[in-house]
Amino acid sequence: MLQAQKIVRSVKEAKELFEELSSTMECGERVKVAVKNVSEVQKYVELVIKSGLSLVDIEEANNNYYLIIENRFGSRCVQDV
């Protein structure tokens, strides 16, 4: 399931958003994040991983870049065995 699109304009915004998503996204949920500063994509990818989320894809459409992020490993994905 793809959640509504979010937008990040800076590394600081991205860090805050990814930390929030890490604690609020359901297991298996996806979100599409528009990236305004393409030169910072590598830093965004690092922040996604540090937040415990998965970067599934990067799309380019109409001169914009989008990170497709999924919660695969967050606390909401931990199952009691």
KOLGU-4560 file (N, C-alpha, C; in nm, 3 decimals, padded with zeros to 5 digits):
<recs>
<n_xx: 00.085 n_yy: -00.119 n_zz: 00.000 ca_xx: 00.000 ca_yy: 00.000 ca_zz: 00.000 c_xx: 00.089 c_yy: 00.124 c_zz: 00.000 mol: A seq: 1 type: MET>
<n_xx: 00.067 n_yy: 00.215 n_zz: -00.091 ca_xx: 00.147 ca_yy: 00.335 ca_zz: -00.102 c_xx: 00.074 c_yy: 00.451 c_zz: -00.036 mol: A seq: 2 type: LEU>
<n_xx: 00.140 n_yy: 00.507 n_zz: 00.066 ca_xx: 00.084 ca_yy: 00.619 ca_zz: 00.141 c_xx: 00.097 c_yy: 00.747 c_zz: 00.058 mol: A seq: 3 type: GLN>
<n_xx: 00.029 n_yy: 00.851 n_zz: 00.100 ca_xx: 00.035 ca_yy: 00.981 ca_zz: 00.033 c_xx: 00.179 c_yy: 01.029 c_zz: 00.022 mol: A seq: 4 type: ALA>
<n_xx: 00.204 n_yy: 01.105 n_zz: -00.080 ca_xx: 00.338 ca_yy: 01.158 ca_zz: -00.106 c_xx: 00.380 c_yy: 01.265 c_zz: -00.006 mol: A seq: 5 type: GLN>
<n_xx: 00.507 n_yy: 01.261 n_zz: 00.033 ca_xx: 00.568 ca_yy: 01.361 ca_zz: 00.120 c_xx: 00.675 c_yy: 01.434 c_zz: 00.039 mol: A seq: 6 type: LYS>
<n_xx: 00.719 n_yy: 01.550 n_zz: 00.087 ca_xx: 00.823 ca_yy: 01.628 ca_zz: 00.019 c_xx: 00.930 c_yy: 01.665 c_zz: 00.120 mol: A seq: 7 type: ILE>
<n_xx: 01.058 n_yy: 01.650 n_zz: 00.079 ca_xx: 01.168 ca_yy: 01.697 ca_zz: 00.162 c_xx: 01.252 c_yy: 01.795 c_zz: 00.081 mol: A seq: 8 type: VAL>
<n_xx: 01.291 n_yy: 01.904 n_zz: 00.146 ca_xx: 01.367 ca_yy: 02.009 ca_zz: 00.080 c_xx: 01.510 c_yy: 02.020 c_zz: 00.131 mol: A seq: 9 type: ARG>
<n_xx: 01.541 n_yy: 01.949 n_zz: 00.241 ca_xx: 01.675 ca_yy: 01.957 ca_zz: 00.299 c_xx: 01.705 c_yy: 01.828 c_zz: 00.375 mol: A seq: 10 type: SER>
<n_xx: 01.832 n_yy: 01.811 n_zz: 00.409 ca_xx: 01.874 ca_yy: 01.694 ca_zz: 00.485 c_xx: 01.808 c_yy: 01.695 c_zz: 00.623 mol: A seq: 11 type: VAL>
<n_xx: 01.798 n_yy: 01.812 n_zz: 00.685 ca_xx: 01.735 ca_yy: 01.824 ca_zz: 00.816 c_xx: 01.588 c_yy: 01.779 c_zz: 00.810 mol: A seq: 12 type: LYS>
<n_xx: 01.515 n_yy: 01.827 n_zz: 00.709 ca_xx: 01.375 ca_yy: 01.786 ca_zz: 00.691 c_xx: 01.365 c_yy: 01.636 c_zz: 00.670 mol: A seq: 13 type: GLU>
<n_xx: 01.456 n_yy: 01.581 n_zz: 00.589 ca_xx: 01.454 ca_yy: 01.438 ca_zz: 00.560 c_xx: 01.476 c_yy: 01.357 c_zz: 00.687 mol: A seq: 14 type: ALA>
<n_xx: 01.573 n_yy: 01.397 n_zz: 00.768 ca_xx: 01.601 ca_yy: 01.324 ca_zz: 00.892 c_xx: 01.479 c_yy: 01.322 c_zz: 00.983 mol: A seq: 15 type: LYS>
<n_xx: 01.414 n_yy: 01.437 n_zz: 00.998 ca_xx: 01.294 ca_yy: 01.446 ca_zz: 01.083 c_xx: 01.181 c_yy: 01.359 c_zz: 01.027 mol: A seq: 16 type: GLU>
<n_xx: 01.160 n_yy: 01.366 n_zz: 00.896 ca_xx: 01.053 ca_yy: 01.288 ca_zz: 00.834 c_xx: 01.078 c_yy: 01.139 c_zz: 00.848 mol: A seq: 17 type: LEU>
<n_xx: 01.200 n_yy: 01.093 n_zz: 00.819 ca_xx: 01.229 ca_yy: 00.950 ca_zz: 00.823 c_xx: 01.219 c_yy: 00.895 c_zz: 00.965 mol: A seq: 18 type: PHE>
<n_xx: 01.260 n_yy: 00.973 n_zz: 01.063 ca_xx: 01.246 ca_yy: 00.930 ca_zz: 01.203 c_xx: 01.099 c_yy: 00.917 c_zz: 01.240 mol: A seq: 19 type: GLU>
<n_xx: 01.019 n_yy: 01.013 n_zz: 01.195 ca_xx: 00.874 ca_yy: 01.007 ca_zz: 01.221 c_xx: 00.812 c_yy: 00.885 c_zz: 01.152 mol: A seq: 20 type: GLU>
<n_xx: 00.847 n_yy: 00.864 n_zz: 01.026 ca_xx: 00.791 ca_yy: 00.752 ca_zz: 00.951 c_xx: 00.831 c_yy: 00.619 c_zz: 01.015 mol: A seq: 21 type: LEU>
<n_xx: 00.951 n_yy: 00.611 n_zz: 01.066 ca_xx: 01.000 ca_yy: 00.489 ca_zz: 01.128 c_xx: 00.912 c_yy: 00.445 c_zz: 01.244 mol: A seq: 22 type: SER>
<n_xx: 00.856 n_yy: 00.540 n_zz: 01.316 ca_xx: 00.775 ca_yy: 00.505 ca_zz: 01.432 c_xx: 00.624 c_yy: 00.502 c_zz: 01.402 mol: A seq: 23 type: SER>
<n_xx: 00.582 n_yy: 00.555 n_zz: 01.288 ca_xx: 00.439 ca_yy: 00.563 ca_zz: 01.261 c_xx: 00.390 c_yy: 00.472 c_zz: 01.148 mol: A seq: 24 type: THR>
<n_xx: 00.479 n_yy: 00.430 n_zz: 01.059 ca_xx: 00.436 ca_yy: 00.347 ca_zz: 00.946 c_xx: 00.406 c_yy: 00.205 c_zz: 00.991 mol: A seq: 25 type: MET>
<n_xx: 00.300 n_yy: 00.147 n_zz: 00.937 ca_xx: 00.268 ca_yy: 00.008 ca_zz: 00.962 c_xx: 00.368 c_yy: -00.081 c_zz: 00.889 mol: A seq: 26 type: GLU>
<n_xx: 00.386 n_yy: -00.202 n_zz: 00.935 ca_xx: 00.475 ca_yy: -00.297 ca_zz: 00.870 c_xx: 00.427 c_yy: -00.321 c_zz: 00.726 mol: A seq: 27 type: CYS>
<n_xx: 00.518 n_yy: -00.307 n_zz: 00.631 ca_xx: 00.484 ca_yy: -00.328 ca_zz: 00.490 c_xx: 00.429 c_yy: -00.205 c_zz: 00.420 mol: A seq: 28 type: GLY>
<n_xx: 00.404 n_yy: -00.100 n_zz: 00.494 ca_xx: 00.350 ca_yy: 00.023 ca_zz: 00.435 c_xx: 00.460 c_yy: 00.095 c_zz: 00.357 mol: A seq: 29 type: GLU>
<n_xx: 00.421 n_yy: 00.159 n_zz: 00.247 ca_xx: 00.515 ca_yy: 00.234 ca_zz: 00.164 c_xx: 00.474 c_yy: 00.381 c_zz: 00.157 mol: A seq: 30 type: ARG>
<n_xx: 00.574 n_yy: 00.466 n_zz: 00.138 ca_xx: 00.550 ca_yy: 00.608 ca_zz: 00.120 c_xx: 00.640 c_yy: 00.657 c_zz: 00.006 mol: A seq: 31 type: VAL>
<n_xx: 00.589 n_yy: 00.751 n_zz: -00.069 ca_xx: 00.663 ca_yy: 00.811 ca_zz: -00.180 c_xx: 00.706 c_yy: 00.951 c_zz: -00.135 mol: A seq: 32 type: LYS>
<n_xx: 00.838 n_yy: 00.975 n_zz: -00.137 ca_xx: 00.893 ca_yy: 01.102 ca_zz: -00.089 c_xx: 00.958 c_yy: 01.176 c_zz: -00.205 mol: A seq: 33 type: VAL>
<n_xx: 00.906 n_yy: 01.294 n_zz: -00.237 ca_xx: 00.963 ca_yy: 01.378 ca_zz: -00.342 c_xx: 01.087 c_yy: 01.447 c_zz: -00.288 mol: A seq: 34 type: ALA>
<n_xx: 01.193 n_yy: 01.445 n_zz: -00.367 ca_xx: 01.321 ca_yy: 01.504 ca_zz: -00.329 c_xx: 01.341 c_yy: 01.631 c_zz: -00.410 mol: A seq: 35 type: VAL>
<n_xx: 01.354 n_yy: 01.743 n_zz: -00.342 ca_xx: 01.372 ca_yy: 01.872 ca_zz: -00.410 c_xx: 01.518 c_yy: 01.901 c_zz: -00.441 mol: A seq: 36 type: LYS>
<n_xx: 01.610 n_yy: 01.850 n_zz: -00.357 ca_xx: 01.752 ca_yy: 01.875 ca_zz: -00.377 c_xx: 01.819 c_yy: 01.744 c_zz: -00.419 mol: A seq: 37 type: ASN>
<n_xx: 01.828 n_yy: 01.719 n_zz: -00.548 ca_xx: 01.878 ca_yy: 01.594 ca_zz: -00.601 c_xx: 02.023 c_yy: 01.569 c_zz: -00.561 mol: A seq: 38 type: VAL>
<n_xx: 02.100 n_yy: 01.674 n_zz: -00.542 ca_xx: 02.241 ca_yy: 01.656 ca_zz: -00.506 c_xx: 02.258 c_yy: 01.594 c_zz: -00.368 mol: A seq: 39 type: SER>
<n_xx: 02.152 n_yy: 01.589 n_zz: -00.288 ca_xx: 02.157 ca_yy: 01.532 ca_zz: -00.153 c_xx: 02.103 c_yy: 01.390 c_zz: -00.146 mol: A seq: 40 type: GLU>
<n_xx: 02.074 n_yy: 01.327 n_zz: -00.260 ca_xx: 02.011 ca_yy: 01.195 ca_zz: -00.261 c_xx: 02.091 c_yy: 01.093 c_zz: -00.180 mol: A seq: 41 type: VAL>
<n_xx: 02.223 n_yy: 01.092 n_zz: -00.191 ca_xx: 02.303 ca_yy: 00.996 ca_zz: -00.117 c_xx: 02.282 c_yy: 01.011 c_zz: 00.033 mol: A seq: 42 type: GLN>
<n_xx: 02.276 n_yy: 01.133 n_zz: 00.081 ca_xx: 02.252 ca_yy: 01.156 ca_zz: 00.224 c_xx: 02.113 c_yy: 01.109 c_zz: 00.265 mol: A seq: 43 type: LYS>
<n_xx: 02.014 n_yy: 01.131 n_zz: 00.178 ca_xx: 01.878 ca_yy: 01.086 ca_zz: 00.207 c_xx: 01.874 c_yy: 00.934 c_zz: 00.220 mol: A seq: 44 type: TYR>
<n_xx: 01.944 n_yy: 00.865 n_zz: 00.130 ca_xx: 01.948 ca_yy: 00.718 ca_zz: 00.134 c_xx: 02.008 c_yy: 00.671 c_zz: 00.267 mol: A seq: 45 type: VAL>
<n_xx: 02.116 n_yy: 00.733 n_zz: 00.310 ca_xx: 02.178 ca_yy: 00.697 ca_zz: 00.438 c_xx: 02.080 c_yy: 00.719 c_zz: 00.554 mol: A seq: 46 type: GLU>
<n_xx: 02.006 n_yy: 00.828 n_zz: 00.550 ca_xx: 01.911 ca_yy: 00.857 ca_zz: 00.657 c_xx: 01.796 c_yy: 00.757 c_zz: 00.660 mol: A seq: 47 type: LEU>
<n_xx: 01.751 n_yy: 00.714 n_zz: 00.543 ca_xx: 01.646 ca_yy: 00.612 ca_zz: 00.536 c_xx: 01.692 c_yy: 00.487 c_zz: 00.609 mol: A seq: 48 type: VAL>
<n_xx: 01.813 n_yy: 00.442 n_zz: 00.578 ca_xx: 01.866 ca_yy: 00.320 ca_zz: 00.638 c_xx: 01.886 c_yy: 00.338 c_zz: 00.788 mol: A seq: 49 type: ILE>
<n_xx: 01.942 n_yy: 00.450 n_zz: 00.830 ca_xx: 01.964 ca_yy: 00.476 ca_zz: 00.972 c_xx: 01.833 c_yy: 00.480 c_zz: 01.050 mol: A seq: 50 type: LYS>
<n_xx: 01.725 n_yy: 00.515 n_zz: 00.983 ca_xx: 01.594 ca_yy: 00.521 ca_zz: 01.048 c_xx: 01.527 c_yy: 00.384 c_zz: 01.058 mol: A seq: 51 type: SER>
<n_xx: 01.591 n_yy: 00.280 n_zz: 01.004 ca_xx: 01.535 ca_yy: 00.146 ca_zz: 01.011 c_xx: 01.432 c_yy: 00.118 c_zz: 00.902 mol: A seq: 52 type: GLY>
<n_xx: 01.431 n_yy: 00.202 n_zz: 00.799 ca_xx: 01.339 ca_yy: 00.184 ca_zz: 00.687 c_xx: 01.414 c_yy: 00.128 c_zz: 00.568 mol: A seq: 53 type: LEU>
<n_xx: 01.342 n_yy: 00.087 n_zz: 00.464 ca_xx: 01.403 ca_yy: 00.032 ca_zz: 00.344 c_xx: 01.375 c_yy: 00.123 c_zz: 00.225 mol: A seq: 54 type: SER>
<n_xx: 01.479 n_yy: 00.151 n_zz: 00.147 ca_xx: 01.462 ca_yy: 00.223 ca_zz: 00.022 c_xx: 01.434 c_yy: 00.119 c_zz: -00.085 mol: A seq: 55 type: LEU>
<n_xx: 01.313 n_yy: 00.119 n_zz: -00.139 ca_xx: 01.271 ca_yy: 00.018 ca_zz: -00.234 c_xx: 01.307 c_yy: 00.059 c_zz: -00.377 mol: A seq: 56 type: VAL>
<n_xx: 01.296 n_yy: 00.189 n_zz: -00.406 ca_xx: 01.319 ca_yy: 00.236 ca_zz: -00.543 c_xx: 01.341 c_yy: 00.386 c_zz: -00.543 mol: A seq: 57 type: ASP>
<n_xx: 01.401 n_yy: 00.434 n_zz: -00.649 ca_xx: 01.410 ca_yy: 00.578 ca_zz: -00.676 c_xx: 01.353 c_yy: 00.597 c_zz: -00.815 mol: A seq: 58 type: ILE>
<n_xx: 01.251 n_yy: 00.681 n_zz: -00.827 ca_xx: 01.186 ca_yy: 00.705 ca_zz: -00.956 c_xx: 01.216 c_yy: 00.847 c_zz: -01.003 mol: A seq: 59 type: GLU>
<n_xx: 01.223 n_yy: 00.862 n_zz: -01.134 ca_xx: 01.236 ca_yy: 00.994 ca_zz: -01.193 c_xx: 01.115 c_yy: 01.017 c_zz: -01.282 mol: A seq: 60 type: GLU>
<n_xx: 01.047 n_yy: 01.129 n_zz: -01.260 ca_xx: 00.929 ca_yy: 01.161 ca_zz: -01.341 c_xx: 00.917 c_yy: 01.313 c_zz: -01.351 mol: A seq: 61 type: ALA>
<n_xx: 00.905 n_yy: 01.362 n_zz: -01.471 ca_xx: 00.889 ca_yy: 01.506 ca_zz: -01.495 c_xx: 00.995 c_yy: 01.589 c_zz: -01.424 mol: A seq: 62 type: ASN>
<n_xx: 01.121 n_yy: 01.546 n_zz: -01.438 ca_xx: 01.235 ca_yy: 01.616 ca_zz: -01.379 c_xx: 01.232 c_yy: 01.620 c_zz: -01.226 mol: A seq: 63 type: ASN>
<n_xx: 01.157 n_yy: 01.532 n_zz: -01.165 ca_xx: 01.154 ca_yy: 01.519 ca_zz: -01.019 c_xx: 01.201 c_yy: 01.379 c_zz: -00.981 mol: A seq: 64 type: ASN>
<n_xx: 01.256 n_yy: 01.367 n_zz: -00.861 ca_xx: 01.299 ca_yy: 01.238 ca_zz: -00.809 c_xx: 01.215 c_yy: 01.201 c_zz: -00.689 mol: A seq: 65 type: TYR>
<n_xx: 01.183 n_yy: 01.072 n_zz: -00.679 ca_xx: 01.099 ca_yy: 01.022 ca_zz: -00.570 c_xx: 01.164 c_yy: 00.899 c_zz: -00.507 mol: A seq: 66 type: TYR>
<n_xx: 01.174 n_yy: 00.901 n_zz: -00.375 ca_xx: 01.222 ca_yy: 00.786 ca_zz: -00.300 c_xx: 01.099 c_yy: 00.704 c_zz: -00.260 mol: A seq: 67 type: LEU>
<n_xx: 01.101 n_yy: 00.576 n_zz: -00.289 ca_xx: 00.994 ca_yy: 00.486 ca_zz: -00.245 c_xx: 01.049 c_yy: 00.413 c_zz: -00.123 mol: A seq: 68 type: ILE>
<n_xx: 00.988 n_yy: 00.439 n_zz: -00.008 ca_xx: 01.037 ca_yy: 00.387 ca_zz: 00.120 c_xx: 00.933 c_yy: 00.292 c_zz: 00.179 mol: A seq: 69 type: ILE>
<n_xx: 00.982 n_yy: 00.181 n_zz: 00.234 ca_xx: 00.893 ca_yy: 00.081 ca_zz: 00.295 c_xx: 00.942 c_yy: 00.048 c_zz: 00.435 mol: A seq: 70 type: GLU>
<n_xx: 00.847 n_yy: 00.026 n_zz: 00.525 ca_xx: 00.881 ca_yy: -00.019 ca_zz: 00.660 c_xx: 00.884 c_yy: -00.171 c_zz: 00.657 mol: A seq: 71 type: ASN>
<n_xx: 01.005 n_yy: -00.228 n_zz: 00.661 ca_xx: 01.021 ca_yy: -00.374 ca_zz: 00.663 c_xx: 01.077 c_yy: -00.423 c_zz: 00.795 mol: A seq: 72 type: ARG>
<n_xx: 01.151 n_yy: -00.335 n_zz: 00.866 ca_xx: 01.225 ca_yy: -00.381 ca_zz: 00.983 c_xx: 01.194 c_yy: -00.303 c_zz: 01.110 mol: A seq: 73 type: PHE>
<n_xx: 01.102 n_yy: -00.209 n_zz: 01.105 ca_xx: 01.070 ca_yy: -00.126 ca_zz: 01.220 c_xx: 01.003 c_yy: -00.205 c_zz: 01.331 mol: A seq: 74 type: GLY>
<n_xx: 00.980 n_yy: -00.138 n_zz: 01.443 ca_xx: 00.922 ca_yy: -00.204 ca_zz: 01.560 c_xx: 00.785 c_yy: -00.263 c_zz: 01.530 mol: A seq: 75 type: SER>
<n_xx: 00.712 n_yy: -00.208 n_zz: 01.435 ca_xx: 00.580 ca_yy: -00.261 ca_zz: 01.401 c_xx: 00.589 c_yy: -00.389 c_zz: 01.320 mol: A seq: 76 type: ARG>
<n_xx: 00.710 n_yy: -00.425 n_zz: 01.276 ca_xx: 00.729 ca_yy: -00.549 ca_zz: 01.199 c_xx: 00.780 c_yy: -00.665 c_zz: 01.285 mol: A seq: 77 type: CYS>
<n_xx: 00.814 n_yy: -00.637 n_zz: 01.409 ca_xx: 00.865 ca_yy: -00.741 ca_zz: 01.498 c_xx: 00.748 c_yy: -00.828 c_zz: 01.544 mol: A seq: 78 type: VAL>
<n_xx: 00.764 n_yy: -00.956 n_zz: 01.526 ca_xx: 00.659 ca_yy: -01.052 ca_zz: 01.564 c_xx: 00.704 c_yy: -01.131 c_zz: 01.686 mol: A seq: 79 type: GLN>
<n_xx: 00.614 n_yy: -01.157 n_zz: 01.778 ca_xx: 00.645 ca_yy: -01.246 ca_zz: 01.890 c_xx: 00.650 c_yy: -01.389 c_zz: 01.840 mol: A seq: 80 type: ASP>
<n_xx: 00.754 n_yy: -01.458 n_zz: 01.877 ca_xx: 00.769 ca_yy: -01.596 ca_zz: 01.830 c_xx: 00.721 c_yy: -01.694 c_zz: 01.935 mol: A seq: 81 type: VAL>
</recs>
